[in-house]
Amino acid sequence: MSKNDFYKRIKIITVLSVIPFFVAIGPISGYFAGKYFISQFHWDNGFLIVFILLGTLASVIETIKTIKLALKMEKEA
C-alpha cells in the first residue's frame, strides 16, 4: 500500500466516523425542537413523537448520503 492510498483510506475513515453523530443528533434535535414548538404554540404532546421521528428520518438520510460519499471515494481510490 502506497502512502497516497493510506491517506485516501484515512480520509474515508474520517468521513465515516461522523455517522454515530448523525444517528445521535437527529432524534435529540427533534426532541428539543418538538419541546420548543409544543411550549410556544401549546400543541399536544403527541407532536413530540412526530418531531423525534422527523429527526430520525433526517439522520437516516444523512447517513445514506455519507455512505454514498465514502463509496464514491473508495471507487476513486
C-alpha positions as CSV (number, residue, x, y, z in Angstrom):
1,M,0.0,0.0,0.0
2,S,1.4,3.3,-1.0
3,K,1.5,6.4,1.1
4,N,-1.2,8.0,-1.2
5,D,-3.5,5.0,-0.7
6,F,-3.0,5.1,3.0
7,Y,-4.1,8.8,3.2
8,K,-7.1,8.1,1.0
9,R,-8.2,5.3,3.4
10,I,-7.7,7.6,6.3
11,K,-9.9,10.2,4.6
12,I,-12.7,7.6,4.0
13,I,-12.5,6.5,7.7
14,T,-12.7,10.2,8.8
15,V,-15.9,10.7,6.6
16,L,-17.5,7.5,8.0
17,S,-16.6,8.4,11.6
18,V,-19.3,11.1,11.7
19,I,-22.2,8.6,11.2
20,P,-22.6,8.0,15.0
21,F,-23.0,11.7,15.5
22,F,-25.7,11.8,12.8
23,V,-27.5,8.9,14.5
24,A,-27.5,10.6,17.9
25,I,-28.0,14.3,16.9
26,G,-31.1,13.7,14.7
27,P,-33.5,12.4,17.4
28,I,-32.1,14.6,20.1
29,S,-32.6,17.8,17.9
30,G,-36.1,16.5,17.0
31,Y,-36.9,16.2,20.7
32,F,-35.7,19.7,21.6
33,A,-37.4,21.2,18.5
34,G,-40.6,19.4,19.5
35,K,-40.4,20.6,23.1
36,Y,-39.9,24.2,21.8
37,F,-42.9,24.1,19.4
38,I,-45.1,22.4,21.9
39,S,-44.3,25.1,24.5
40,Q,-44.6,28.0,22.1
41,F,-47.8,27.0,20.3
42,H,-49.4,24.9,23.1
43,W,-49.7,21.8,20.8
44,D,-50.5,18.3,22.0
45,N,-47.6,16.3,23.4
46,G,-48.2,13.8,20.6
47,F,-46.3,16.1,18.2
48,L,-43.2,15.4,20.2
49,I,-43.1,11.9,18.7
50,V,-43.6,13.4,15.2
51,F,-40.6,15.7,15.7
52,I,-38.4,12.9,17.0
53,L,-39.3,10.7,14.0
54,L,-38.5,13.6,11.7
55,G,-35.1,14.0,13.3
56,T,-34.5,10.3,13.0
57,L,-35.5,10.4,9.3
58,A,-33.1,13.3,8.8
59,S,-30.3,11.2,10.4
60,V,-31.0,8.2,8.2
61,I,-30.9,10.4,5.1
62,E,-27.6,12.0,6.1
63,T,-26.2,8.6,6.9
64,I,-27.1,7.3,3.5
65,K,-25.5,10.3,1.9
66,T,-22.3,9.8,3.9
67,I,-22.1,6.2,2.9
68,K,-22.6,7.0,-0.7
69,L,-19.9,9.6,-0.5
70,A,-17.5,7.1,1.1
71,L,-18.3,4.5,-1.6
72,K,-17.6,7.1,-4.3
73,M,-14.3,8.0,-2.6
74,E,-13.4,4.3,-2.4
75,K,-14.0,3.8,-6.2
76,E,-11.8,6.8,-6.9
77,A,-9.0,5.4,-4.7
